[in-house]
Amino acid sequence: MKEMAGKNIQIAKCGSSDVSGWSIQGNTIQIELGRLNYESLERTAAKLRISLDVLIAEAILNLFQGDQGEI
């Protein structure tokens, strides 16, 4: 988790499959999820070794900003 500390996280919904992807650009981690739900956030957090709480908080912010999904 040390390499992820201090980075901004952005989550985007893409398509409708379970396929997810991520990239690190500068100080930002961009995560693309096919389904914005708890299971996909949990798998992504485990892959990237990021706190699940942080991903859930970011996903909730995205919901309020117009991205569709379910938590």
C-alpha positions in Angstrom: 0.0 0.0 0.0 3.0 2.3 0.4 3.2 3.0 -3.4 -0.4 4.0 -3.5 -0.2 6.4 -0.5 -0.8 10.0 -1.3 -2.3 9.4 -4.7 -5.7 10.6 -5.9 -8.2 8.0 -7.0 -10.7 8.4 -9.8 -13.3 5.7 -10.6 -15.1 5.5 -13.9 -17.8 3.2 -15.1 -17.2 1.6 -18.5 -19.5 -0.7 -20.2 -21.5 -3.4 -18.5 -19.1 -6.3 -18.1 -17.0 -7.3 -15.0 -13.9 -6.3 -16.8 -11.9 -3.7 -15.0 -8.7 -1.8 -15.7 -6.5 0.7 -14.1 -3.6 3.1 -14.8 -1.4 5.4 -12.8 -0.8 8.8 -14.3 1.4 11.1 -12.2 -0.3 11.3 -8.8 -3.7 9.9 -9.9 -4.9 6.3 -10.0 -7.6 5.9 -12.7 -9.8 2.8 -12.2 -12.3 1.7 -14.8 -15.0 -0.8 -13.7 -17.6 -2.5 -15.8 -19.9 -2.8 -12.9 -19.8 -0.3 -10.1 -20.8 -2.6 -7.2 -19.3 -3.9 -4.0 -17.9 -7.0 -5.5 -16.0 -5.2 -8.3 -14.7 -2.6 -5.8 -13.6 -5.4 -3.4 -11.7 -7.3 -6.2 -10.1 -4.0 -7.5 -9.0 -3.0 -3.9 -7.4 -6.4 -3.5 -5.6 -6.2 -6.9 -4.3 -2.7 -6.3 -3.7 -3.1 -2.5 -5.9 -0.1 -1.8 -8.1 0.3 1.2 -11.6 -0.9 0.3 -13.1 2.0 2.4 -11.3 4.5 0.1 -12.7 2.9 -3.0 -16.2 2.8 -1.6 -16.0 6.5 -0.6 -14.8 7.4 -4.1 -17.5 5.3 -5.7 -20.2 7.1 -3.6 -18.8 10.5 -4.6 -19.0 9.4 -8.3 -22.7 8.4 -7.8 -23.5 11.8 -6.6 -21.6 13.3 -9.6 -23.7 11.4 -12.1 -22.0 8.0 -12.7 -24.4 5.1 -12.4 -23.8 2.1 -10.3 -24.9 0.3 -7.3 -23.2 -0.1 -3.9 
